[in-house]
Amino acid sequence: MSLAVAFRHAFPGLDLDIAFEAPVGVTALFGPSGCGKTTTINAIAGLLRPDSGRIALDGRVLFDRTTNLPPQDRRIGYVFQDARLFPHMTVAQNLRYPSRWRRGAARDFDRIVEMLALGPLLSRRPATLSGGERQRTAIGRALLSDPALLVMDEPLAALDEARKAEIMPWLERLRDEIRLPMLFVSHAVPEILRLATTVVLIQQGNVRGAGALPDILADPAMAPELGAREAGALISCRVEAREPDGMLKVATAAGPMLLQGADLSPGKSLRLRVLAHEVILSRDPPVGLSALNILPATVTRISGGLVQLALADERMLAQVTPRSVETLDLRPGTQCFAIIKSVSVLPS
């Protein structure tokens, strides 16, 4: 699946000029409130007609100068922030609602109910459900509409932390098992880190950056958009073994790393979150340090106090002072070592 979006639309006080492509996986639209995220997905879903542009899903034109498919013909499942279930219907009736126009919805009913653990809720009405249960029901209803694309507009924003923790594993399961392409709107970095494979950064109606999540996190130019303390790296790894002292040894493209406090089984694949301000650089192999993770790296870019590093095929940012850049004589091509404390590495 490939979603190609390019449109313009004018509002009082905000002119949108949006263009990006969303590959297979979870594409997160990230940015502050009022930047144009919801307008973008409404245009994709057919709930708003842009002033001009083109929107195509897997080569099928949804909108252009001569075409504007109605929402029901776009095959887009939409999950709203507030669930928007029919209050007079039971959970089962809400889930079966798409079968009024979609053949085969009943065939998938049992599979979706099992996957989202909705069985015990089928006879209940929305008013008796928790926020997480309502969102799971809304997701199930959207899936039963046989979508080619699932759009989720800040589905966790209205939930407290406990309900967010309840719903997040279901979203991860959707990503990993259903493999349905998703657009996920959020302004919360932790949500993006757990779910996204691709990120589109939107600021004041314009796309400021788009790409694979690890590339965006390790791009010095994107640090102001994400927030300087969120920049760093997202490193793919595989759990190798539990060390005798309880630490976890993982294999990365750049070399082995040690984590503390993670209860994960050998063979499991995961992503490691490393924050730029937790990375120390050295020109020479360091000795006598308490930090256990020392990885060879090459400087690729420098922007102020942000140094982008290449660690094999991974990218990482280190936040240092301009004086450190000068003292270490860092420049593109410089060979160095990235030093990371085990307690600073977090599974994402």
C-alpha positions in Angstrom: 0.0 0.0 0.0 1.2 3.5 -0.8 -0.7 6.6 0.1 0.2 9.7 -1.9 -1.1 13.0 -0.5 -0.6 16.5 -2.0 -3.2 19.2 -1.4 -3.7 22.8 -0.4 -6.5 24.3 1.6 -7.0 27.7 3.1 -8.6 28.4 6.5 -8.8 31.8 8.2 -5.4 32.2 9.9 -4.0 28.9 8.5 -3.0 27.9 4.9 -2.3 24.2 4.5 0.2 23.0 2.0 0.5 19.3 2.7 2.5 16.7 0.7 3.8 13.3 1.8 3.8 9.6 0.9 2.9 7.0 3.4 4.4 3.5 2.8 3.3 0.2 4.4 3.3 0.3 8.2 2.1 2.9 10.7 2.6 6.5 9.5 2.3 9.0 12.3 1.2 12.6 11.7 3.0 14.5 14.5 2.7 18.1 15.5 1.2 20.5 17.9 -2.6 21.1 18.3 -3.9 23.3 15.4 -1.1 22.5 13.0 -3.4 20.7 10.5 -3.2 17.0 11.4 -6.9 16.4 11.7 -7.7 18.4 8.6 -5.2 16.3 6.7 -6.8 13.0 7.6 -10.3 14.5 7.1 -9.2 15.4 3.5 -7.9 11.8 3.0 -11.1 10.3 4.4 -13.4 12.5 2.3 -14.8 14.5 5.2 -13.3 17.7 3.8 -12.8 18.7 0.2 -9.4 20.5 -0.3 -9.1 23.6 -2.5 -6.8 21.8 -4.8 -4.4 18.8 -5.0 -4.4 15.0 -5.4 -4.9 12.1 -3.0 -4.4 8.5 -4.1 -4.5 5.2 -2.2 -2.6 2.3 -3.8 -2.9 4.0 -7.2 -6.6 4.6 -6.8 -7.4 8.3 -7.0 -9.6 9.5 -4.1 -9.4 13.2 -4.9 -8.1 15.4 -7.7 -9.3 18.1 -10.1 -12.0 15.9 -11.5 -12.6 13.3 -8.8 -13.9 13.5 -5.3 -15.0 10.0 -4.0 -17.5 10.1 -1.2 -16.3 8.8 2.2 -18.1 5.5 1.9 -16.4 4.7 -1.4 -12.8 5.4 -0.2 -12.5 2.2 2.0 -11.0 4.1 4.9 -11.7 3.1 8.5 -11.8 6.1 10.7 -11.3 5.9 14.5 -12.1 9.2 16.2 -10.7 10.5 19.4 -14.0 10.1 21.2 -14.9 6.7 19.7 -18.3 8.0 18.5 -20.2 4.7 19.1 -23.9 4.6 18.7 -25.2 5.0 22.3 -28.5 3.2 21.7 -26.7 0.1 20.4 -24.9 -2.7 22.2 -21.2 -3.4 21.4 -22.3 -6.2 19.1 -24.7 -4.0 17.2 -22.0 -1.3 16.9 -19.6 -3.9 15.5 -22.1 -5.3 13.1 -23.2 -1.9 11.8 -20.7 -2.0 8.8 -22.4 -5.2 7.6 -25.3 -3.1 6.4 -23.3 -2.1 3.3 -20.2 -4.4 3.4 -20.5 -8.0 2.3 -18.5 -10.4 4.3 -18.3 -8.3 7.4 -20.2 -11.0 9.4 -17.5 -13.5 8.3 -14.8 -11.5 10.0 -16.8 -10.7 13.1 -15.6 -13.6 15.3 -11.9 -13.0 14.3 -12.1 -9.3 15.2 -13.9 -9.9 18.5 -11.3 -12.4 19.5 -8.4 -10.3 18.5 -9.6 -7.3 20.5 -11.0 -9.3 23.4 -14.5 -7.9 23.0 -16.4 -11.1 23.7 -17.3 -10.2 27.3 -18.5 -6.7 26.2 -20.9 -7.7 23.4 -24.1 -7.2 25.3 -23.1 -3.9 26.9 -23.9 -0.4 25.8 -21.2 2.3 25.3 -22.2 4.2 28.4 -21.1 1.2 30.6 -17.7 0.9 29.0 -14.4 2.3 30.1 -12.6 4.7 27.7 -10.2 1.9 26.6 -13.1 -0.5 26.0 -14.9 2.1 23.9 -11.8 2.7 21.8 -11.3 -1.1 21.3 -14.9 -1.3 20.1 -14.4 1.7 17.8 -11.3 0.0 16.3 -13.2 -3.2 15.8 -16.1 -1.4 14.0 -13.6 0.3 11.7 -11.9 -3.0 10.9 -15.2 -4.6 10.1 -15.8 -1.9 7.4 -13.1 -3.8 5.3 -10.8 -0.8 5.0 -7.8 -0.5 2.8 -6.4 2.1 5.3 -7.1 2.7 8.9 -7.0 6.3 10.1 -6.8 7.0 13.9 -7.2 10.6 15.1 -5.5 10.9 18.5 -7.2 7.7 19.8 -5.4 8.0 23.2 -5.8 11.7 23.8 -9.0 11.4 25.8 -7.7 8.6 28.0 -6.0 8.7 31.4 -2.6 7.0 31.7 -4.1 3.7 32.9 -6.5 3.5 29.9 -3.6 4.4 27.6 -1.6 1.6 29.0 -4.6 -0.7 28.4 -5.2 0.2 24.7 -1.5 0.5 23.5 -0.9 -3.2 23.3 -3.9 -3.6 21.1 -2.6 -1.0 18.7 0.7 -2.7 18.6 -1.1 -6.0 17.9 -2.9 -4.4 15.0 0.4 -3.1 13.6 2.1 -6.5 13.9 -0.6 -9.0 13.2 -3.2 -7.4 11.0 -0.6 -5.5 9.0 -3.3 -3.0 7.9 -1.7 0.3 6.8 -2.5 3.0 9.4 -2.3 6.7 9.7 -1.9 7.6 13.4 -2.4 11.2 14.5 -0.7 12.3 17.7 1.2 15.1 19.4 2.7 12.7 22.1 6.2 11.5 21.4 5.9 8.3 23.5 3.0 7.1 21.4 4.9 7.8 18.2 8.0 5.9 19.5 6.0 2.8 20.3 3.8 2.6 17.2 5.2 4.4 14.2 7.4 3.2 11.4 7.2 6.4 9.4 6.7 10.0 10.7 5.4 13.1 9.0 6.1 16.3 11.0 3.6 19.0 10.5 4.0 22.6 11.7 1.7 25.5 11.0 0.1 23.7 8.0 3.3 22.6 6.3 5.2 19.3 6.3 8.6 20.1 7.9 10.0 16.6 7.6 9.0 13.1 6.7 10.7 9.7 6.8 11.4 6.5 8.7 11.1 7.1 12.4 14.8 6.3 13.2 15.9 8.7 10.5 13.7 11.5 11.9 14.9 11.0 15.5 18.6 11.1 14.4 18.2 14.1 12.1 19.7 17.3 13.7 17.3 19.5 11.6 14.3 17.7 13.1 15.3 18.2 16.8 13.6 21.5 17.2 10.3 20.0 15.8 10.4 17.0 18.1 11.9 18.8 21.1 15.6 18.8 21.8 15.3 16.2 24.6 13.5 13.8 22.4 16.2 13.6 19.7 18.6 10.6 19.7 18.2 7.2 18.2 16.0 4.2 17.8 18.2 1.2 17.3 17.0 -2.2 16.1 18.3 -5.2 18.1 17.8 -8.8 19.1 18.0 -10.2 22.6 20.9 -12.6 22.9 21.1 -13.7 26.5 20.6 -12.9 30.1 23.9 -12.3 31.8 24.7 -13.9 35.2 24.4 -10.6 36.9 20.9 -10.1 35.4 21.8 -7.7 32.7 20.4 -8.3 29.2 22.8 -8.6 26.3 21.5 -7.6 22.9 23.0 -7.6 19.4 22.9 -4.4 17.3 24.4 -3.7 13.8 27.0 -1.6 15.6 27.9 -4.2 18.2 26.7 -5.8 21.4 25.0 -3.7 24.1 23.9 -4.3 27.7 20.6 -3.2 29.2 19.5 -3.1 32.8 16.1 -4.2 34.2 14.5 -5.5 31.0 12.6 -8.8 31.4 12.8 -10.0 27.8 13.4 -13.5 26.3 16.3 -14.4 24.1 15.5 -14.1 20.4 13.1 -11.3 20.8 13.5 -8.3 18.5 13.0 -4.8 19.8 14.0 -1.2 19.4 16.2 0.6 21.8 15.6 4.3 22.6 18.8 6.3 23.2 18.5 10.0 24.0 21.0 12.4 22.5 21.8 14.0 25.9 22.7 10.6 27.3 25.5 10.0 24.7 29.2 10.8 25.4 31.8 11.0 22.7 35.4 10.1 22.8 38.1 10.2 20.0 40.0 7.3 21.7 38.8 4.0 23.0 37.8 4.9 26.6 39.0 2.8 29.6 38.1 2.8 33.3 34.5 3.9 32.8 31.4 2.7 34.5 29.4 3.0 31.2 29.3 -0.5 29.6 28.2 0.4 26.1 31.0 1.7 23.9 30.3 1.6 20.2 32.5 2.7 17.3 31.0 5.5 15.3 31.6 8.0 12.5 30.5 11.6 12.5 28.3 12.3 9.6 26.8 15.8 10.4 27.2 18.5 12.9 24.6 21.2 13.7 25.4 23.4 16.7 25.8 21.0 19.6 24.1 18.0 17.8 26.4 15.5 16.3 24.9 12.9 14.0 26.8 9.6 14.1 26.8 6.5 11.8 26.9 3.2 13.7 27.1 0.6 10.9 23.7 1.2 9.2 22.1 2.9 12.2 22.0 6.7 12.9 22.3 8.3 16.3 22.5 11.9 17.7 24.8 13.0 20.5 24.2 16.3 22.2 27.4 18.0 23.2 28.6 21.6 23.7 30.2 23.6 20.8 33.4 23.6 23.0 33.4 19.8 22.9 33.0 19.8 19.2 36.1 22.1 18.9 38.1 20.3 21.6 37.6 16.9 20.0 38.1 18.3 16.5 34.8 16.7 15.3 33.9 17.0 11.7 32.2 14.8 9.1 34.2 11.6 8.7 35.8 11.7 12.2 36.1 8.3 13.8 35.0 8.2 17.4 33.3 6.2 20.1 29.7 6.6 21.4 29.5 5.9 25.1 26.1 5.1 26.6 25.2 4.0 30.1 23.2 0.8 30.3 20.6 2.5 32.6 20.0 5.1 29.9 19.0 2.6 27.2 15.2 2.0 27.1 13.3 -0.6 25.1 10.7 1.1 23.0 
